[in-house]
Amino acid sequence: MYFRFFPNILSISRIFIAPFFVIIMLKNTFLFKIVGLILFFVGSLTDILDGYIARKYNIKSEFGKYIDPLADKILVIITLCILSFFYPNQITMWMIIVLLARDIFVMCYRKLLINNNNSFETSKYAKLKTLFQIVVIHILLILHIINPDYILLYNFTYYLILLCVMFSFFTALHYIGVNSFLIKK
């Protein structure tokens, strides 16, 4: 099958996009902001495509189970760090640390369950969380291009990122609740 490794290649491409995104965004000119938005959009698109292809052709691998969520987390956290560099009062480091801690916790929890011969599927809530984070980041990147003052307006950005943090925390609790009986076995 031609597509056998394609979902994993798409996931890995998100990891490779991240450093280029950082370099481009730090240029902070109108053109580079647009290129940064396009890079993030392409990274987001690869997330959609790798899942679609994997489901359509029933392609599953242990490597893919790890690399796909890891690539998502790398792209999202790095993008939030860059946005925090530009807007430190709206996207605070404590928010990024909580998001990162949640992601590390879920990855360790997944590893624990898998090592105990239990399955760990990404929940629909976690997929919605990632989608919400990606939509919020797109909005912020677009506002960063159009007029950065909009990001500073009425703490709009702060509350959007706070929603991301709360949603992430909720999904971590959901994973614990749904899978806690597996650890006791």
N, C-alpha and C positions, 0 to 999 in steps of 0.2 A: 504494500500500500504506500502510495506516494506521500500521503499526509502523516505518516506515522510519527515523525519527529517534529512536524511543523508547529503544533501547539507549544512544545517546549522551546523551540527556536523563537517563537513570538514572545514567550515569557522572558527569555534571556534578553531579548532585544530591549525590554523595558529597563532592565538593569544597565544596559549600555547607554540608553538614552539619558539616564539620570545625570552622569557627570557632564555631558554636553549641555544639558539643560542649565546646570549650575553656571558653567562658563558663559553661556550666552546671556543668561539673566543678569549676571553681574556687570555686563556691558551697559545695561540700563539705558539704552537708546530706543527710540520708537521702533526702528527696524528690528533690533534684537529682541525687544519685548514681543513683537509679532512672531518672530521665529521661535521664541520660547513657548508661546502659546501653541504654535503648530506642533512643536516637539511633544509638549504635554498631551495634546490632542491625539497625536499618533500613538503615544504610549498608552493612552486610554483605549484607543481603538484596538490595539493589540490585545488588551485584556478581554475585550468583548469577543474578538475573533478567535483567540485561543480556546476560550470556553465553548464557543459555538462549534468549532471544528472538532474538538474533543468529544462533545456530546453527539454531534451528527454522525461521526464515524466510529463512535464508541472506542475512542483512543484514551486509555488510562495507563499511567505509569506511576511508579513510586516517586520517581524524580519529579514528575509533573505535579504531584500532590504537594511537594515542598516548594518547588521553584515558582509556581504561579502565585501563591499568596505572598511569598517572600518578595517577588518582583513588584507586586502591588504596593507592599508596605514601603519598599525602598523608594519607589517613585513618589508616593504620597508624602512620606516623611521628609524627603529631601526637598520637595517643592514647598512644603509648609515651612521648612527651615529658611529657604530663600525668601519667601514672602515675609517671614518673621524678621529677617535682616532689614527689609525695607519698612516694615510696619511693626516694630517691636511692642508697641503698646496695644495693638489690636490682636496680634497673634503672639501670645506670650510663650516664653519657654516652658512654663509649667504645663501649658496645654500640650505642647509637643512631647514633653516628657511623659505625660499621662498616656497619650496615644501610643508612644513607643513602648512604654511599659506594658500596656494592654496587649500589643502585638507580640512582644517577647513572651509574655505569660501564655497567650493562646498557642504560640508555636511550641513552647515547652510542654504545655498540657497535651497538645496533639501528639508530641513525641512520646510522652508518658503513656498515653492510651494505646498508641500503636505498638510500643515496646511490650505492652501487656496483652498483645494480640486482640485488641479491640479496634473497631473501626472509628474513624473520625471524619465525618463529612462536614464541609462548610455549610453552615446554616443559611437559610434564606435571609435571616436578619443580618448576618455578617455580609452577605452579598449586597443587601440594601445599604448597609453602613458604608461599604466601599463605594457604591454608586453615589451616595449622598456626598461623601468626601470629594469625589471626583467632580461632581457638579459644582460644589462650593468652590473648589479650586479653579475651575474654569471661569466661574463668575468673577472671582478675585483677579485672575490673570487678565480678563477682559477689562475690568475696571482699572487695573494697573496700566493698561495701554491707553484707554480713553481719557481718564482723568483720575490720578491717584487720590485726589481730595475726596472722591466718592467713597474710598475705602475708609477714610477717617471720619466720615459723616455719621453722627449719632451712634457710634459704637456698633454699627451694623455688622462689621466684620468680626468684632469680638464675640458677638452673640451667635453668629453663624459657626464660628470655630468652637464655641462653647457647646453648641448643639452637636457638633461632630464628636466632641469629647464625651458628652453624655450618651450619645448613641453607641459609641465604642464601648463605654463602660457597661451599658445595658447588654450588649452582645457578649461580652466576657462573662457576665453573670448568667446569661442564657446558656452558654456553653457549659458552665459549671453545673447548672441545674439539670440540664438534659443528660449530661454524661457522668454525673457524680455516682450513680449506682454502678457504673462500670469499674470504677477504681476500687470499690469495696469488694468486688469479686476476687 
